[in-house]
Amino acid sequence: MDDARVEGAPAPPRAVGILGAGRVGTVLARLCRDAGLEVAAASSADDPAAACAADVVILAIPLGRFRTLPADLLRGRLVVDAMNYWWELDGARPDLDDPTTSTSETVAGFLDGARVVKALNHASVWELENLAHPPGHPDRRGIAVAGDDAGDRAAVAALVDAMGFDPVDAGPLAAGVRFEPPTEIFGSDATAAELREMLDRFPRSQRGRVVARARGEA
């Protein structure tokens, strides 16, 4: 896997929308503001129109509520899926626990026309709050980025870089399954180099074998 922060990569977006005002959404908003970006955040009680009109929209609500997202407002938008499935909170959800697909592909299927990229979901809140650093800092951590369009991955990589983390290109959206819970990457607070190693060895992990069997790849 190659670092998505490459020469000639696009500049980060000027405006970021965040749907979700919980702890993760609040931290992501602060990181974007610290990077000098305009931020429009919306909780479930707010009108989401302004947030959905931003250059990039980050989804930071509980994944179990993804069908409450304003699909019409997100059509055509670059959307970052930072959500995770937790059976303790979401209940048993076969649609979100299906090893034949990734949760981001399920979200993309609902958000018809949105350009969905998976990123920022595997970082712990502690990592987001404490380990954002300038490029080259020895304590900088990696963030995996998965999406079907290379240009969209590059745009999200530029945002991740501006927020203080090293983006790591994980490939297509289906590869998002490699950093969902309960994979090795999830919550690992890993460097970019460590993250690449974890992505590469996912197929040999227990979850990787389950996914491979379900997809007929074993």
Summary of the structure (lengths in Angstrom):
residues: 218
radius of gyration: 16.0
end to end distance: 21.6
largest distance: 46.3
contacts: 739
relative contact order: 0.16
helix: 40%
strand: 17%
